Amino acid sequence: MVVILIIAIMAMITMPLLQNQIAAREINSVARRFIAHAHFARQQALHLGEQVLLRPAAESGWDEGWVVQSSCITKVAKLNCTPKYWFSQGTIDPIYFKGGGRQFVDPHSGKRGVLFNAAGAAKSGHGGFVANRLILGHHRQPNLERQLILGSGGRWRICDPARDAKRCH
């Protein structure tokens, strides 16, 4: 009986640590997948010599996933353009995108997304540079957060505010 009691106590002590590790892996996996898709979108823009868009799958925001597609931005192309879709990421539950950051909202059109031009630069629809961030949270671990930051040089990084408070701002 004593051995079973000791095993039960040890299991009760380690369970929260295990749940925290699982949540950290889930949030890191989604962060890496998002950045991989952003890199793919940039590479497609460079390869094809045309604009490629990484946008939320739903108008409501990034929580429903995202899509990488060719873009129909120019006035001429809108008349005769069928976008090509390469990647689509569905719902990412239990991970969600927190408020904060500007979430890659174009200040002119109000639409969310990262538009890579033919030179591979992240631009708004009106040509301004997009340096921005998305903040990921986890439903089961409310204190867990990761920030996906696109810097002015076009490099992405994942920031953990619990460890890298200075680098996240």
PyMOL CGO cylinders between C-alpha atoms (Angstrom):
from pymol import cmd
from pymol.cgo import CYLINDER

trace = [
    CYLINDER, 0.00, 0.00, 0.00, 2.81, 2.41, 0.85, 0.3, 1, 1, 1, 1, 1, 1,
    CYLINDER, 2.81, 2.41, 0.85, 4.43, 1.90, -2.55, 0.3, 1, 1, 1, 1, 1, 1,
    CYLINDER, 4.43, 1.90, -2.55, 1.15, 2.65, -4.35, 0.3, 1, 1, 1, 1, 1, 1,
    CYLINDER, 1.15, 2.65, -4.35, 0.66, 5.76, -2.21, 0.3, 1, 1, 1, 1, 1, 1,
    CYLINDER, 0.66, 5.76, -2.21, 4.17, 7.01, -3.05, 0.3, 1, 1, 1, 1, 1, 1,
    CYLINDER, 4.17, 7.01, -3.05, 3.60, 6.42, -6.77, 0.3, 1, 1, 1, 1, 1, 1,
    CYLINDER, 3.60, 6.42, -6.77, 0.27, 8.28, -6.61, 0.3, 1, 1, 1, 1, 1, 1,
    CYLINDER, 0.27, 8.28, -6.61, 1.87, 11.25, -4.84, 0.3, 1, 1, 1, 1, 1, 1,
    CYLINDER, 1.87, 11.25, -4.84, 4.71, 11.38, -7.39, 0.3, 1, 1, 1, 1, 1, 1,
    CYLINDER, 4.71, 11.38, -7.39, 2.19, 11.27, -10.25, 0.3, 1, 1, 1, 1, 1, 1,
    CYLINDER, 2.19, 11.27, -10.25, 0.18, 14.12, -8.70, 0.3, 1, 1, 1, 1, 1, 1,
    CYLINDER, 0.18, 14.12, -8.70, 3.33, 16.23, -8.37, 0.3, 1, 1, 1, 1, 1, 1,
    CYLINDER, 3.33, 16.23, -8.37, 4.57, 15.67, -11.92, 0.3, 1, 1, 1, 1, 1, 1,
    CYLINDER, 4.57, 15.67, -11.92, 1.22, 15.98, -13.74, 0.3, 1, 1, 1, 1, 1, 1,
    CYLINDER, 1.22, 15.98, -13.74, 1.15, 19.83, -13.88, 0.3, 1, 1, 1, 1, 1, 1,
    CYLINDER, 1.15, 19.83, -13.88, 4.75, 19.88, -15.12, 0.3, 1, 1, 1, 1, 1, 1,
    CYLINDER, 4.75, 19.88, -15.12, 3.88, 17.41, -17.85, 0.3, 1, 1, 1, 1, 1, 1,
    CYLINDER, 3.88, 17.41, -17.85, 0.81, 19.40, -18.90, 0.3, 1, 1, 1, 1, 1, 1,
    CYLINDER, 0.81, 19.40, -18.90, 2.90, 22.59, -19.07, 0.3, 1, 1, 1, 1, 1, 1,
    CYLINDER, 2.90, 22.59, -19.07, 5.49, 20.84, -21.28, 0.3, 1, 1, 1, 1, 1, 1,
    CYLINDER, 5.49, 20.84, -21.28, 2.79, 19.55, -23.62, 0.3, 1, 1, 1, 1, 1, 1,
    CYLINDER, 2.79, 19.55, -23.62, 1.26, 23.03, -23.92, 0.3, 1, 1, 1, 1, 1, 1,
    CYLINDER, 1.26, 23.03, -23.92, 4.68, 24.57, -24.61, 0.3, 1, 1, 1, 1, 1, 1,
    CYLINDER, 4.68, 24.57, -24.61, 5.29, 22.04, -27.40, 0.3, 1, 1, 1, 1, 1, 1,
    CYLINDER, 5.29, 22.04, -27.40, 1.87, 22.73, -28.93, 0.3, 1, 1, 1, 1, 1, 1,
    CYLINDER, 1.87, 22.73, -28.93, 2.36, 26.50, -28.98, 0.3, 1, 1, 1, 1, 1, 1,
    CYLINDER, 2.36, 26.50, -28.98, 5.94, 26.19, -30.31, 0.3, 1, 1, 1, 1, 1, 1,
    CYLINDER, 5.94, 26.19, -30.31, 4.74, 23.83, -33.06, 0.3, 1, 1, 1, 1, 1, 1,
    CYLINDER, 4.74, 23.83, -33.06, 2.08, 26.30, -34.26, 0.3, 1, 1, 1, 1, 1, 1,
    CYLINDER, 2.08, 26.30, -34.26, 4.60, 29.18, -34.12, 0.3, 1, 1, 1, 1, 1, 1,
    CYLINDER, 4.60, 29.18, -34.12, 7.16, 27.26, -36.20, 0.3, 1, 1, 1, 1, 1, 1,
    CYLINDER, 7.16, 27.26, -36.20, 4.47, 26.18, -38.70, 0.3, 1, 1, 1, 1, 1, 1,
    CYLINDER, 4.47, 26.18, -38.70, 3.28, 29.76, -39.16, 0.3, 1, 1, 1, 1, 1, 1,
    CYLINDER, 3.28, 29.76, -39.16, 6.83, 31.00, -39.76, 0.3, 1, 1, 1, 1, 1, 1,
    CYLINDER, 6.83, 31.00, -39.76, 7.53, 28.12, -42.18, 0.3, 1, 1, 1, 1, 1, 1,
    CYLINDER, 7.53, 28.12, -42.18, 4.46, 29.10, -44.19, 0.3, 1, 1, 1, 1, 1, 1,
    CYLINDER, 4.46, 29.10, -44.19, 5.56, 32.76, -44.13, 0.3, 1, 1, 1, 1, 1, 1,
    CYLINDER, 5.56, 32.76, -44.13, 8.99, 31.73, -45.44, 0.3, 1, 1, 1, 1, 1, 1,
    CYLINDER, 8.99, 31.73, -45.44, 7.30, 29.68, -48.16, 0.3, 1, 1, 1, 1, 1, 1,
    CYLINDER, 7.30, 29.68, -48.16, 5.15, 32.67, -49.17, 0.3, 1, 1, 1, 1, 1, 1,
    CYLINDER, 5.15, 32.67, -49.17, 8.25, 34.89, -49.39, 0.3, 1, 1, 1, 1, 1, 1,
    CYLINDER, 8.25, 34.89, -49.39, 10.12, 32.28, -51.45, 0.3, 1, 1, 1, 1, 1, 1,
    CYLINDER, 10.12, 32.28, -51.45, 7.18, 31.92, -53.83, 0.3, 1, 1, 1, 1, 1, 1,
    CYLINDER, 7.18, 31.92, -53.83, 7.07, 35.70, -54.31, 0.3, 1, 1, 1, 1, 1, 1,
    CYLINDER, 7.07, 35.70, -54.31, 10.79, 35.71, -55.15, 0.3, 1, 1, 1, 1, 1, 1,
    CYLINDER, 10.79, 35.71, -55.15, 10.53, 32.66, -57.42, 0.3, 1, 1, 1, 1, 1, 1,
    CYLINDER, 10.53, 32.66, -57.42, 7.43, 33.77, -59.34, 0.3, 1, 1, 1, 1, 1, 1,
    CYLINDER, 7.43, 33.77, -59.34, 8.26, 37.48, -59.40, 0.3, 1, 1, 1, 1, 1, 1,
    CYLINDER, 8.26, 37.48, -59.40, 4.78, 38.39, -58.20, 0.3, 1, 1, 1, 1, 1, 1,
    CYLINDER, 4.78, 38.39, -58.20, 3.00, 39.21, -54.97, 0.3, 1, 1, 1, 1, 1, 1,
    CYLINDER, 3.00, 39.21, -54.97, 2.10, 36.39, -52.57, 0.3, 1, 1, 1, 1, 1, 1,
    CYLINDER, 2.10, 36.39, -52.57, -0.23, 36.84, -49.63, 0.3, 1, 1, 1, 1, 1, 1,
    CYLINDER, -0.23, 36.84, -49.63, -0.27, 35.12, -46.23, 0.3, 1, 1, 1, 1, 1, 1,
    CYLINDER, -0.27, 35.12, -46.23, -3.69, 35.91, -44.78, 0.3, 1, 1, 1, 1, 1, 1,
    CYLINDER, -3.69, 35.91, -44.78, -6.15, 34.65, -42.17, 0.3, 1, 1, 1, 1, 1, 1,
    CYLINDER, -6.15, 34.65, -42.17, -8.46, 31.91, -43.44, 0.3, 1, 1, 1, 1, 1, 1,
    CYLINDER, -8.46, 31.91, -43.44, -11.49, 33.80, -42.07, 0.3, 1, 1, 1, 1, 1, 1,
    CYLINDER, -11.49, 33.80, -42.07, -12.36, 37.48, -41.91, 0.3, 1, 1, 1, 1, 1, 1,
    CYLINDER, -12.36, 37.48, -41.91, -12.67, 37.20, -38.12, 0.3, 1, 1, 1, 1, 1, 1,
    CYLINDER, -12.67, 37.20, -38.12, -8.91, 36.77, -37.69, 0.3, 1, 1, 1, 1, 1, 1,
    CYLINDER, -8.91, 36.77, -37.69, -6.05, 34.30, -37.48, 0.3, 1, 1, 1, 1, 1, 1,
    CYLINDER, -6.05, 34.30, -37.48, -7.71, 31.82, -35.05, 0.3, 1, 1, 1, 1, 1, 1,
    CYLINDER, -7.71, 31.82, -35.05, -9.39, 29.91, -37.88, 0.3, 1, 1, 1, 1, 1, 1,
    CYLINDER, -9.39, 29.91, -37.88, -6.01, 29.33, -39.52, 0.3, 1, 1, 1, 1, 1, 1,
    CYLINDER, -6.01, 29.33, -39.52, -4.29, 30.94, -42.49, 0.3, 1, 1, 1, 1, 1, 1,
    CYLINDER, -4.29, 30.94, -42.49, -3.83, 30.65, -46.24, 0.3, 1, 1, 1, 1, 1, 1,
    CYLINDER, -3.83, 30.65, -46.24, -0.87, 31.23, -48.56, 0.3, 1, 1, 1, 1, 1, 1,
    CYLINDER, -0.87, 31.23, -48.56, -2.08, 32.38, -51.97, 0.3, 1, 1, 1, 1, 1, 1,
    CYLINDER, -2.08, 32.38, -51.97, -1.07, 34.35, -55.01, 0.3, 1, 1, 1, 1, 1, 1,
    CYLINDER, -1.07, 34.35, -55.01, -2.36, 37.87, -54.76, 0.3, 1, 1, 1, 1, 1, 1,
    CYLINDER, -2.36, 37.87, -54.76, -4.71, 39.84, -56.99, 0.3, 1, 1, 1, 1, 1, 1,
    CYLINDER, -4.71, 39.84, -56.99, -3.76, 43.31, -55.80, 0.3, 1, 1, 1, 1, 1, 1,
    CYLINDER, -3.76, 43.31, -55.80, -3.31, 45.43, -58.92, 0.3, 1, 1, 1, 1, 1, 1,
    CYLINDER, -3.31, 45.43, -58.92, -6.38, 46.97, -60.53, 0.3, 1, 1, 1, 1, 1, 1,
    CYLINDER, -6.38, 46.97, -60.53, -5.69, 45.22, -63.85, 0.3, 1, 1, 1, 1, 1, 1,
    CYLINDER, -5.69, 45.22, -63.85, -5.22, 41.80, -62.23, 0.3, 1, 1, 1, 1, 1, 1,
    CYLINDER, -5.22, 41.80, -62.23, -8.45, 42.03, -60.20, 0.3, 1, 1, 1, 1, 1, 1,
    CYLINDER, -8.45, 42.03, -60.20, -10.51, 41.83, -63.37, 0.3, 1, 1, 1, 1, 1, 1,
    CYLINDER, -10.51, 41.83, -63.37, -9.00, 38.59, -64.57, 0.3, 1, 1, 1, 1, 1, 1,
    CYLINDER, -9.00, 38.59, -64.57, -7.33, 36.98, -61.57, 0.3, 1, 1, 1, 1, 1, 1,
    CYLINDER, -7.33, 36.98, -61.57, -7.93, 33.61, -59.97, 0.3, 1, 1, 1, 1, 1, 1,
    CYLINDER, -7.93, 33.61, -59.97, -5.67, 33.27, -56.95, 0.3, 1, 1, 1, 1, 1, 1,
    CYLINDER, -5.67, 33.27, -56.95, -3.57, 30.14, -56.63, 0.3, 1, 1, 1, 1, 1, 1,
    CYLINDER, -3.57, 30.14, -56.63, -3.61, 28.52, -53.18, 0.3, 1, 1, 1, 1, 1, 1,
    CYLINDER, -3.61, 28.52, -53.18, -0.54, 26.65, -51.92, 0.3, 1, 1, 1, 1, 1, 1,
    CYLINDER, -0.54, 26.65, -51.92, -1.10, 26.14, -48.20, 0.3, 1, 1, 1, 1, 1, 1,
    CYLINDER, -1.10, 26.14, -48.20, -4.04, 26.30, -45.90, 0.3, 1, 1, 1, 1, 1, 1,
    CYLINDER, -4.04, 26.30, -45.90, -3.80, 25.78, -42.15, 0.3, 1, 1, 1, 1, 1, 1,
    CYLINDER, -3.80, 25.78, -42.15, -7.05, 25.00, -40.38, 0.3, 1, 1, 1, 1, 1, 1,
    CYLINDER, -7.05, 25.00, -40.38, -8.12, 25.71, -36.81, 0.3, 1, 1, 1, 1, 1, 1,
    CYLINDER, -8.12, 25.71, -36.81, -5.24, 25.61, -34.35, 0.3, 1, 1, 1, 1, 1, 1,
    CYLINDER, -5.24, 25.61, -34.35, -7.18, 24.86, -31.14, 0.3, 1, 1, 1, 1, 1, 1,
    CYLINDER, -7.18, 24.86, -31.14, -6.14, 24.92, -28.21, 0.3, 1, 1, 1, 1, 1, 1,
    CYLINDER, -6.14, 24.92, -28.21, -3.78, 27.65, -29.49, 0.3, 1, 1, 1, 1, 1, 1,
    CYLINDER, -3.78, 27.65, -29.49, -5.24, 31.08, -30.26, 0.3, 1, 1, 1, 1, 1, 1,
    CYLINDER, -5.24, 31.08, -30.26, -4.01, 34.48, -31.38, 0.3, 1, 1, 1, 1, 1, 1,
    CYLINDER, -4.01, 34.48, -31.38, -4.16, 36.99, -28.55, 0.3, 1, 1, 1, 1, 1, 1,
    CYLINDER, -4.16, 36.99, -28.55, -4.92, 40.63, -28.96, 0.3, 1, 1, 1, 1, 1, 1,
    CYLINDER, -4.92, 40.63, -28.96, -1.91, 42.87, -28.95, 0.3, 1, 1, 1, 1, 1, 1,
    CYLINDER, -1.91, 42.87, -28.95, 0.50, 43.68, -31.70, 0.3, 1, 1, 1, 1, 1, 1,
    CYLINDER, 0.50, 43.68, -31.70, -1.11, 45.05, -34.82, 0.3, 1, 1, 1, 1, 1, 1,
    CYLINDER, -1.11, 45.05, -34.82, -1.70, 41.54, -36.17, 0.3, 1, 1, 1, 1, 1, 1,
    CYLINDER, -1.70, 41.54, -36.17, -0.49, 42.57, -39.63, 0.3, 1, 1, 1, 1, 1, 1,
    CYLINDER, -0.49, 42.57, -39.63, -3.43, 44.84, -40.38, 0.3, 1, 1, 1, 1, 1, 1,
    CYLINDER, -3.43, 44.84, -40.38, -2.88, 47.04, -43.44, 0.3, 1, 1, 1, 1, 1, 1,
    CYLINDER, -2.88, 47.04, -43.44, -3.46, 50.61, -42.18, 0.3, 1, 1, 1, 1, 1, 1,
    CYLINDER, -3.46, 50.61, -42.18, -5.00, 51.63, -45.52, 0.3, 1, 1, 1, 1, 1, 1,
    CYLINDER, -5.00, 51.63, -45.52, -7.39, 48.77, -46.24, 0.3, 1, 1, 1, 1, 1, 1,
    CYLINDER, -7.39, 48.77, -46.24, -7.93, 47.39, -42.72, 0.3, 1, 1, 1, 1, 1, 1,
    CYLINDER, -7.93, 47.39, -42.72, -7.36, 43.83, -43.98, 0.3, 1, 1, 1, 1, 1, 1,
    CYLINDER, -7.36, 43.83, -43.98, -5.14, 41.37, -42.15, 0.3, 1, 1, 1, 1, 1, 1,
    CYLINDER, -5.14, 41.37, -42.15, -2.29, 39.60, -43.86, 0.3, 1, 1, 1, 1, 1, 1,
    CYLINDER, -2.29, 39.60, -43.86, 1.34, 39.75, -44.89, 0.3, 1, 1, 1, 1, 1, 1,
    CYLINDER, 1.34, 39.75, -44.89, 1.89, 40.64, -48.54, 0.3, 1, 1, 1, 1, 1, 1,
    CYLINDER, 1.89, 40.64, -48.54, 5.27, 39.71, -49.98, 0.3, 1, 1, 1, 1, 1, 1,
    CYLINDER, 5.27, 39.71, -49.98, 6.19, 41.65, -53.10, 0.3, 1, 1, 1, 1, 1, 1,
    CYLINDER, 6.19, 41.65, -53.10, 8.22, 40.31, -56.04, 0.3, 1, 1, 1, 1, 1, 1,
    CYLINDER, 8.22, 40.31, -56.04, 11.44, 41.28, -54.22, 0.3, 1, 1, 1, 1, 1, 1,
    CYLINDER, 11.44, 41.28, -54.22, 10.38, 39.22, -51.17, 0.3, 1, 1, 1, 1, 1, 1,
    CYLINDER, 10.38, 39.22, -51.17, 9.76, 42.22, -48.92, 0.3, 1, 1, 1, 1, 1, 1,
    CYLINDER, 9.76, 42.22, -48.92, 6.74, 42.29, -46.59, 0.3, 1, 1, 1, 1, 1, 1,
    CYLINDER, 6.74, 42.29, -46.59, 4.68, 45.28, -47.67, 0.3, 1, 1, 1, 1, 1, 1,
    CYLINDER, 4.68, 45.28, -47.67, 1.24, 46.71, -47.13, 0.3, 1, 1, 1, 1, 1, 1,
    CYLINDER, 1.24, 46.71, -47.13, -1.10, 47.04, -50.10, 0.3, 1, 1, 1, 1, 1, 1,
    CYLINDER, -1.10, 47.04, -50.10, 0.06, 50.67, -50.46, 0.3, 1, 1, 1, 1, 1, 1,
    CYLINDER, 0.06, 50.67, -50.46, 3.77, 49.78, -50.37, 0.3, 1, 1, 1, 1, 1, 1,
    CYLINDER, 3.77, 49.78, -50.37, 4.63, 50.58, -46.75, 0.3, 1, 1, 1, 1, 1, 1,
    CYLINDER, 4.63, 50.58, -46.75, 6.87, 48.20, -44.85, 0.3, 1, 1, 1, 1, 1, 1,
    CYLINDER, 6.87, 48.20, -44.85, 5.20, 45.82, -42.43, 0.3, 1, 1, 1, 1, 1, 1,
    CYLINDER, 5.20, 45.82, -42.43, 7.18, 45.26, -39.22, 0.3, 1, 1, 1, 1, 1, 1,
    CYLINDER, 7.18, 45.26, -39.22, 4.76, 43.62, -36.89, 0.3, 1, 1, 1, 1, 1, 1,
    CYLINDER, 4.76, 43.62, -36.89, 3.95, 40.80, -34.48, 0.3, 1, 1, 1, 1, 1, 1,
    CYLINDER, 3.95, 40.80, -34.48, 1.38, 38.16, -33.69, 0.3, 1, 1, 1, 1, 1, 1,
    CYLINDER, 1.38, 38.16, -33.69, 0.92, 36.88, -30.16, 0.3, 1, 1, 1, 1, 1, 1,
    CYLINDER, 0.92, 36.88, -30.16, -0.02, 33.25, -29.54, 0.3, 1, 1, 1, 1, 1, 1,
    CYLINDER, -0.02, 33.25, -29.54, -1.73, 32.03, -26.38, 0.3, 1, 1, 1, 1, 1, 1,
    CYLINDER, -1.73, 32.03, -26.38, -2.84, 28.63, -25.06, 0.3, 1, 1, 1, 1, 1, 1,
    CYLINDER, -2.84, 28.63, -25.06, -6.34, 27.94, -23.69, 0.3, 1, 1, 1, 1, 1, 1,
    CYLINDER, -6.34, 27.94, -23.69, -5.19, 25.41, -21.06, 0.3, 1, 1, 1, 1, 1, 1,
    CYLINDER, -5.19, 25.41, -21.06, -2.15, 27.43, -19.93, 0.3, 1, 1, 1, 1, 1, 1,
    CYLINDER, -2.15, 27.43, -19.93, -3.21, 31.11, -19.77, 0.3, 1, 1, 1, 1, 1, 1,
    CYLINDER, -3.21, 31.11, -19.77, 0.26, 32.30, -18.70, 0.3, 1, 1, 1, 1, 1, 1,
    CYLINDER, 0.26, 32.30, -18.70, 1.93, 30.71, -21.74, 0.3, 1, 1, 1, 1, 1, 1,
    CYLINDER, 1.93, 30.71, -21.74, 2.65, 33.07, -24.65, 0.3, 1, 1, 1, 1, 1, 1,
    CYLINDER, 2.65, 33.07, -24.65, 4.80, 33.22, -27.78, 0.3, 1, 1, 1, 1, 1, 1,
    CYLINDER, 4.80, 33.22, -27.78, 5.30, 36.24, -29.99, 0.3, 1, 1, 1, 1, 1, 1,
    CYLINDER, 5.30, 36.24, -29.99, 5.95, 35.88, -33.72, 0.3, 1, 1, 1, 1, 1, 1,
    CYLINDER, 5.95, 35.88, -33.72, 7.92, 38.95, -34.72, 0.3, 1, 1, 1, 1, 1, 1,
    CYLINDER, 7.92, 38.95, -34.72, 8.75, 40.08, -38.25, 0.3, 1, 1, 1, 1, 1, 1,
    CYLINDER, 8.75, 40.08, -38.25, 11.66, 42.50, -38.11, 0.3, 1, 1, 1, 1, 1, 1,
    CYLINDER, 11.66, 42.50, -38.11, 12.56, 45.28, -40.53, 0.3, 1, 1, 1, 1, 1, 1,
    CYLINDER, 12.56, 45.28, -40.53, 15.14, 43.06, -42.23, 0.3, 1, 1, 1, 1, 1, 1,
    CYLINDER, 15.14, 43.06, -42.23, 12.50, 40.47, -43.09, 0.3, 1, 1, 1, 1, 1, 1,
    CYLINDER, 12.50, 40.47, -43.09, 13.62, 37.97, -40.44, 0.3, 1, 1, 1, 1, 1, 1,
    CYLINDER, 13.62, 37.97, -40.44, 11.11, 36.15, -38.27, 0.3, 1, 1, 1, 1, 1, 1,
    CYLINDER, 11.11, 36.15, -38.27, 11.73, 35.18, -34.69, 0.3, 1, 1, 1, 1, 1, 1,
    CYLINDER, 11.73, 35.18, -34.69, 9.79, 33.49, -31.94, 0.3, 1, 1, 1, 1, 1, 1,
    CYLINDER, 9.79, 33.49, -31.94, 9.97, 35.26, -28.63, 0.3, 1, 1, 1, 1, 1, 1,
    CYLINDER, 9.97, 35.26, -28.63, 9.02, 33.82, -25.23, 0.3, 1, 1, 1, 1, 1, 1,
    CYLINDER, 9.02, 33.82, -25.23, 8.25, 36.80, -22.97, 0.3, 1, 1, 1, 1, 1, 1,
    CYLINDER, 8.25, 36.80, -22.97, 8.75, 34.68, -19.85, 0.3, 1, 1, 1, 1, 1, 1,
    CYLINDER, 8.75, 34.68, -19.85, 12.41, 34.11, -20.80, 0.3, 1, 1, 1, 1, 1, 1,
    CYLINDER, 12.41, 34.11, -20.80, 13.30, 36.92, -23.23, 0.3, 1, 1, 1, 1, 1, 1,
    CYLINDER, 13.30, 36.92, -23.23, 11.47, 39.97, -21.90, 0.3, 1, 1, 1, 1, 1, 1,
    CYLINDER, 11.47, 39.97, -21.90, 14.10, 42.36, -23.31, 0.3, 1, 1, 1, 1, 1, 1,
    CYLINDER, 14.10, 42.36, -23.31, 14.07, 40.83, -26.81, 0.3, 1, 1, 1, 1, 1, 1,
    CYLINDER, 14.07, 40.83, -26.81, 10.27, 40.81, -27.10, 0.3, 1, 1, 1, 1, 1, 1,
    CYLINDER, 10.27, 40.81, -27.10, 9.83, 44.57, -27.06, 0.3, 1, 1, 1, 1, 1, 1,
]
cmd.load_cgo(trace, "trace")
